[in-house]
């Protein structure tokens, strides 16, 4: 957390994009997970059984971001009114194997 320094885990959808992943901002930039992630500047993503170290979160919007998602997901995102995303870039570290299969982001202010 931004103030507590404790790590938190938040379940989110994620999709590979560029050198990292896109996360949809369904409730905007005022959510705690987004604010914590931006304050920390880094986080980890558990996705399809692997752990990815991610950094340099960027707020992005527009057709390029939405086009990265599969057609079915793209339609659902549009119906839900989601058009803003966080792009997290892969850190220099190698991804570690993990038994977790659910998408989750852990973040903590450093």
N, CA and C of each residue as an Amber inpcrd file, in Angstrom:
protein
   330
   0.8050000  -1.1780000   0.0000000   0.0000000   0.0000000   0.0000000
   0.8560000   1.2520000   0.0000000   0.2930000   2.3190000  -0.4670000
   1.0170000   3.5890000  -0.5290000   1.4520000   4.0580000   0.8440000
   0.5950000   3.8620000   1.8120000   0.8910000   4.3650000   3.1570000
   1.4190000   3.2780000   4.0810000   0.8780000   2.0720000   3.9900000
   1.2610000   1.0120000   4.9280000   2.5540000   0.3120000   4.5340000
   2.8850000   0.3160000   3.2350000   4.0570000  -0.4130000   2.7690000
   3.8110000  -1.9090000   2.6530000   2.5990000  -2.3580000   2.9750000
   2.2580000  -3.7840000   2.8930000   1.9530000  -4.1840000   1.4550000
   2.3530000  -5.3880000   1.0630000   1.9760000  -5.8610000  -0.2790000
   0.4960000  -6.2540000  -0.3030000  -0.1600000  -5.9820000  -1.4010000
  -1.5540000  -6.3570000  -1.5970000  -1.6800000  -7.1330000  -2.8900000
  -2.7200000  -7.9540000  -2.9630000  -2.9950000  -8.7370000  -4.1570000
  -4.3850000  -8.3750000  -4.6450000  -4.5120000  -8.1110000  -5.9320000
  -5.7820000  -7.7340000  -6.5360000  -6.0080000  -8.5880000  -7.7720000
  -7.1530000  -9.2370000  -7.8680000  -7.4780000 -10.0550000  -9.0410000
  -7.9640000  -9.1530000 -10.1690000  -7.3440000  -9.3060000 -11.3250000
  -7.6570000  -8.4840000 -12.4930000  -7.5160000  -9.3100000 -13.7590000
  -8.0710000  -8.8320000 -14.8290000  -7.7970000  -9.4140000 -16.1270000
  -6.4740000  -8.8660000 -16.6310000  -5.7900000  -9.6190000 -17.4380000
  -4.5180000  -9.1660000 -18.0060000  -4.3790000  -9.7590000 -19.3950000
  -3.6400000  -9.0350000 -20.2420000  -3.3760000  -9.5330000 -21.5930000
  -1.9900000  -9.0740000 -22.0190000  -1.2140000  -9.9750000 -22.6480000
   0.1150000  -9.5720000 -23.1210000   0.0200000  -8.3930000 -24.0810000
   0.9980000  -7.4840000 -23.9720000   1.0250000  -6.3020000 -24.8310000
   2.4480000  -5.7840000 -24.8830000   2.9780000  -5.6260000 -26.0650000
   4.3380000  -5.1070000 -26.2080000   5.3140000  -5.9190000 -25.3910000
   6.0500000  -5.2490000 -24.5270000   7.0450000  -5.9340000 -23.6900000
   6.4880000  -6.2810000 -22.3080000   5.1680000  -6.2800000 -22.1560000
   4.5900000  -6.5640000 -20.8430000   3.1350000  -6.9730000 -20.9410000
   2.2840000  -6.3120000 -20.1550000   0.8750000  -6.6700000 -20.0760000
   0.0080000  -5.4220000 -19.9670000  -1.2360000  -5.5700000 -20.4380000
  -2.2600000  -4.5530000 -20.2510000  -3.2230000  -5.0160000 -19.1680000
  -3.6230000  -4.0880000 -18.3060000  -4.6390000  -4.3290000 -17.2910000
  -5.7480000  -3.3040000 -17.5020000  -7.0160000  -3.7310000 -17.5870000
  -8.0840000  -2.7590000 -17.7830000  -8.3540000  -1.9610000 -16.5100000
  -8.6620000  -0.6900000 -16.6940000  -9.0090000   0.1900000 -15.5770000
 -10.5250000   0.3430000 -15.5520000 -11.2100000  -0.6480000 -15.0320000
 -12.6660000  -0.6460000 -15.0200000 -13.2850000   0.4410000 -14.1720000
 -12.6310000   0.8350000 -13.1100000 -13.1980000   1.8420000 -12.2020000
 -12.3680000   3.1100000 -12.1710000 -11.5210000   3.2960000 -13.1550000
 -10.7650000   4.5320000 -13.2740000  -9.4980000   4.5840000 -12.4340000
  -8.9100000   5.7500000 -12.4250000  -7.6030000   5.9490000 -11.7900000
  -7.6930000   6.2190000 -10.2970000  -8.8850000   6.1960000  -9.7340000
  -9.0260000   6.4600000  -8.3010000  -9.0790000   5.1880000  -7.4600000
  -8.9120000   4.0280000  -8.0790000  -8.9270000   2.7760000  -7.3180000
  -7.6130000   2.6220000  -6.5490000  -7.7060000   1.9730000  -5.4010000
  -6.5170000   1.7910000  -4.5680000  -5.4330000   0.9930000  -5.2750000
  -5.8110000  -0.0850000  -5.9880000  -4.7670000  -0.9090000  -6.6190000
  -3.9780000  -0.0820000  -7.6410000  -4.6700000   0.7590000  -8.4070000
  -3.9900000   1.5760000  -9.4080000  -3.0840000   2.6060000  -8.7380000
  -3.5890000   3.2750000  -7.7340000  -2.7990000   4.2920000  -7.0380000
  -1.5880000   3.6660000  -6.3460000  -1.7600000   2.4790000  -5.7480000
  -0.6350000   1.7790000  -5.1200000   0.4140000   1.3850000  -6.1600000
  -0.0560000   0.8740000  -7.2800000   0.8490000   0.4570000  -8.3490000
   1.6340000   1.6410000  -8.9020000   0.9720000   2.7580000  -9.1170000
   1.6540000   3.9410000  -9.6310000   2.6630000   4.4790000  -8.6160000
   2.3220000   4.4300000  -7.3390000   3.2370000   4.9030000  -6.2950000
   4.4700000   4.0150000  -6.2070000   4.2600000   2.7030000  -6.3140000
   5.3780000   1.7630000  -6.2150000   6.2140000   1.7670000  -7.4920000
   5.5670000   1.9000000  -8.6410000   6.2770000   1.8660000  -9.9160000
   6.6300000   0.4650000 -10.3770000   6.3440000  -0.5340000  -9.5700000
   6.6200000  -1.9290000  -9.9110000   5.5260000  -2.8120000  -9.3330000
   5.4780000  -4.0380000  -9.8170000   4.5520000  -5.0210000  -9.2880000
   4.8580000  -6.3820000  -9.8750000   4.1580000  -7.3800000  -9.4020000
   4.2860000  -8.7200000  -9.9620000   2.9290000  -9.1540000 -10.4830000
   2.9350000  -9.9400000 -11.5270000   1.7090000 -10.4490000 -12.1240000
   1.8020000 -11.9660000 -12.1690000   0.8130000 -12.6310000 -11.5990000
   0.6830000 -14.0830000 -11.7350000  -0.2740000 -14.3060000 -12.8980000
   0.2350000 -14.9380000 -13.9700000  -0.5620000 -15.1140000 -15.1780000
  -0.2150000 -16.4420000 -15.8180000  -1.2240000 -17.2880000 -15.9760000
  -1.0750000 -18.6020000 -16.6090000   0.0710000 -19.4120000 -16.0090000
   0.1220000 -19.4400000 -14.6730000   1.0870000 -20.2820000 -13.9780000
   2.4900000 -19.7270000 -13.8610000   2.7000000 -18.4830000 -14.2490000
   4.0320000 -17.8620000 -14.1380000   3.9270000 -16.5450000 -13.3900000
   5.0370000 -16.1330000 -12.8340000   5.1210000 -14.8450000 -12.1560000
   5.9920000 -13.9190000 -13.0010000   5.4790000 -12.7360000 -13.2860000
   6.2050000 -11.7490000 -14.0740000   6.4920000 -10.5270000 -13.2110000
   7.7240000 -10.0820000 -13.2390000   8.1200000  -8.8390000 -12.5750000
   7.8840000  -7.7190000 -13.5790000   7.0760000  -6.7460000 -13.1830000
   6.7030000  -5.6650000 -14.0880000   7.0350000  -4.3140000 -13.4700000
   7.2390000  -3.3230000 -14.3410000   7.6230000  -1.9940000 -13.8660000
   7.1270000  -0.9380000 -14.8510000   7.3720000   0.3070000 -14.5280000
   7.0540000   1.4600000 -15.3640000   5.5990000   1.4650000 -15.8530000
   4.6300000   1.4760000 -14.9170000   3.2230000   1.4990000 -15.3490000
   2.8990000   2.7790000 -16.1080000   2.1540000   2.6130000 -17.2000000
   1.7270000   3.7430000 -18.0300000   0.2290000   3.6690000 -18.2310000
  -0.4420000   4.7700000 -18.1020000  -1.8560000   4.8570000 -18.4170000
  -1.9760000   5.0530000 -19.9230000  -2.7100000   4.1650000 -20.5880000
  -2.9060000   4.3040000 -22.0360000  -4.3770000   4.0850000 -22.3730000
  -4.8010000   4.6330000 -23.4810000  -6.1690000   4.4840000 -23.9690000
  -6.1310000   4.4780000 -25.4810000  -7.2490000   4.1470000 -26.0700000
  -7.3460000   4.2550000 -27.5150000  -7.3990000   2.9310000 -28.2280000
  -7.4760000   3.0000000 -29.5420000  -7.6900000   1.8080000 -30.3570000
  -6.5510000   0.7930000 -30.2930000  -5.3110000   1.2370000 -30.1680000
  -4.2060000   0.2710000 -30.1080000  -4.3240000  -0.6190000 -28.8830000
  -4.6650000  -0.0430000 -27.7580000  -4.7820000  -0.8090000 -26.5220000
  -5.9410000  -1.7990000 -26.6010000  -7.0860000  -1.3550000 -27.0530000
  -8.2520000  -2.2460000 -27.1120000  -8.0520000  -3.3410000 -28.1620000
  -7.3300000  -3.0450000 -29.2480000  -7.1020000  -4.0320000 -30.3030000
  -6.2000000  -5.1750000 -29.8500000  -5.4620000  -4.9900000 -28.7820000
  -4.5670000  -6.0360000 -28.2830000  -5.3380000  -7.2180000 -27.7150000
  -6.5890000  -6.9980000 -27.3210000  -7.3940000  -8.0450000 -26.7000000
  -8.0520000  -8.8990000 -27.7760000  -8.3160000 -10.1730000 -27.4780000
  -9.0670000 -11.0130000 -28.4270000 -10.4600000 -10.4130000 -28.6820000
 -11.0440000 -10.7330000 -29.8200000 -12.3100000 -10.1400000 -30.2410000
 -13.3880000 -10.2390000 -29.1690000 -13.5750000 -11.4060000 -28.5950000
 -14.6170000 -11.5920000 -27.5680000 -14.3750000 -10.6620000 -26.3870000
 -13.1470000 -10.6240000 -25.8930000 -12.8090000  -9.7590000 -24.7600000
 -12.9550000  -8.2810000 -25.1180000 -12.5810000  -7.9460000 -26.3350000
 -12.6890000  -6.5650000 -26.8100000 -14.1380000  -6.1000000 -26.7640000
 -15.0440000  -6.9600000 -27.2060000 -16.4690000  -6.6240000 -27.1680000
 -16.9490000  -6.4410000 -25.7360000 -16.5460000  -7.3400000 -24.8480000
 -16.9380000  -7.2240000 -23.4430000 -16.3820000  -5.9530000 -22.8040000
 -15.1400000  -5.6260000 -23.1050000 -14.5370000  -4.4050000 -22.5660000
 -15.2990000  -3.1700000 -23.0440000 -15.6560000  -3.1570000 -24.3110000
 -16.4000000  -2.0110000 -24.8560000 -17.7830000  -1.9060000 -24.2300000
 -18.4700000  -3.0600000 -24.1010000 -19.7970000  -3.0510000 -23.4810000
 -19.7410000  -2.5550000 -22.0420000 -18.6530000  -2.8690000 -21.3520000
 -18.4780000  -2.4340000 -19.9650000 -17.9830000  -0.9850000 -19.8810000
 -17.7270000  -0.3670000 -21.0170000 -17.2870000   1.0230000 -21.0350000
 -15.8240000   1.2100000 -20.6650000 -15.0410000   0.1520000 -20.7930000
 -13.6210000   0.2460000 -20.4490000 -12.8180000   0.6360000 -21.6770000
 -12.0820000   1.7220000 -21.5490000 -11.2350000   2.1770000 -22.6510000
  -9.8770000   2.6590000 -22.1570000  -9.6750000   2.6410000 -20.8340000
  -8.3820000   2.9980000 -20.2530000  -7.7030000   1.7490000 -19.7060000
  -6.3850000   1.6990000 -19.8750000  -5.6150000   0.5330000 -19.4610000
  -4.3160000   0.9700000 -18.8140000  -3.7490000   0.0700000 -18.0300000
  -2.4080000   0.2760000 -17.4970000  -1.4940000  -0.6770000 -18.2490000
  -0.4440000  -0.1440000 -18.8330000   0.5710000  -0.9480000 -19.5100000
   1.7350000  -1.0780000 -18.5460000   2.0040000  -2.3170000 -18.1480000
   3.1490000  -2.6160000 -17.2910000   4.2090000  -3.2860000 -18.1350000
   5.4150000  -2.7440000 -18.1150000   6.5280000  -3.2700000 -18.9060000
   7.2610000  -4.3630000 -18.1160000   7.7590000  -5.3550000 -18.8300000
   8.5300000  -6.4190000 -18.1900000   9.8080000  -5.8500000 -17.5950000
  10.1130000  -6.2720000 -16.3720000  11.3650000  -5.8790000 -15.7280000
  12.5020000  -6.6790000 -16.3570000  13.7050000  -6.2980000 -16.0780000
  14.8680000  -6.9820000 -16.6380000  15.0150000  -8.4030000 -16.1120000
  14.4680000  -8.6740000 -14.9240000  14.5800000 -10.0030000 -14.3160000
  13.8010000 -11.0400000 -15.1230000  14.2450000 -12.2730000 -15.0590000
  13.5260000 -13.3760000 -15.6890000  12.2330000 -13.6530000 -14.9360000
  11.2080000 -14.1400000 -15.6410000   9.9640000 -14.5530000 -14.9800000
  10.2160000 -15.8640000 -14.2390000   9.5710000 -16.0220000 -13.0860000
   9.7130000 -17.2390000 -12.2900000   8.4870000 -18.1240000 -12.4970000
   8.6610000 -19.4270000 -12.4490000   7.5370000 -20.3490000 -12.5400000
   6.7410000 -20.2800000 -11.2430000   5.4340000 -20.4380000 -11.3570000
   4.5650000 -20.3700000 -10.1890000   3.3810000 -21.2970000 -10.3740000
   2.8790000 -21.9090000  -9.3110000   1.7030000 -22.7610000  -9.4350000
   0.4060000 -21.9700000  -9.5630000   0.4320000 -20.6590000  -9.3680000
  -0.7900000 -19.8670000  -9.4530000  -1.2750000 -19.8000000 -10.8870000
  -2.5820000 -19.9310000 -11.0750000  -3.1390000 -19.8520000 -12.4150000
  -4.0220000 -18.6230000 -12.6010000  -4.4680000 -18.0030000 -11.5340000
  -5.3230000 -16.8330000 -11.6230000  -4.4790000 -15.5880000 -11.8610000
  -5.0230000 -14.6360000 -12.5800000  -4.3430000 -13.3570000 -12.7640000
  -4.4860000 -12.5450000 -11.4950000  -3.3790000 -12.0350000 -11.0150000
  -3.4120000 -11.1640000  -9.8360000  -2.2100000 -10.2470000  -9.9010000
  -2.3680000  -9.0820000  -9.3770000  -1.2650000  -8.1440000  -9.3120000
  -0.9660000  -7.8820000  -7.8420000   0.2920000  -7.9910000  -7.4840000
   0.7220000  -7.6120000  -6.1520000   1.5320000  -6.3470000  -6.2880000
   1.3020000  -5.4210000  -5.3690000   2.0080000  -4.1590000  -5.4400000
   2.1980000  -3.6310000  -4.0430000   3.2900000  -2.9370000  -3.8480000
   3.5700000  -2.3120000  -2.5600000   4.4410000  -1.1010000  -2.7930000
   4.1820000  -0.0470000  -2.0650000   5.0380000   1.1330000  -2.1480000
   6.3860000   0.7780000  -1.5580000   7.4440000   1.1970000  -2.1980000
   8.7890000   0.8450000  -1.7410000   9.3370000   1.9140000  -0.8350000
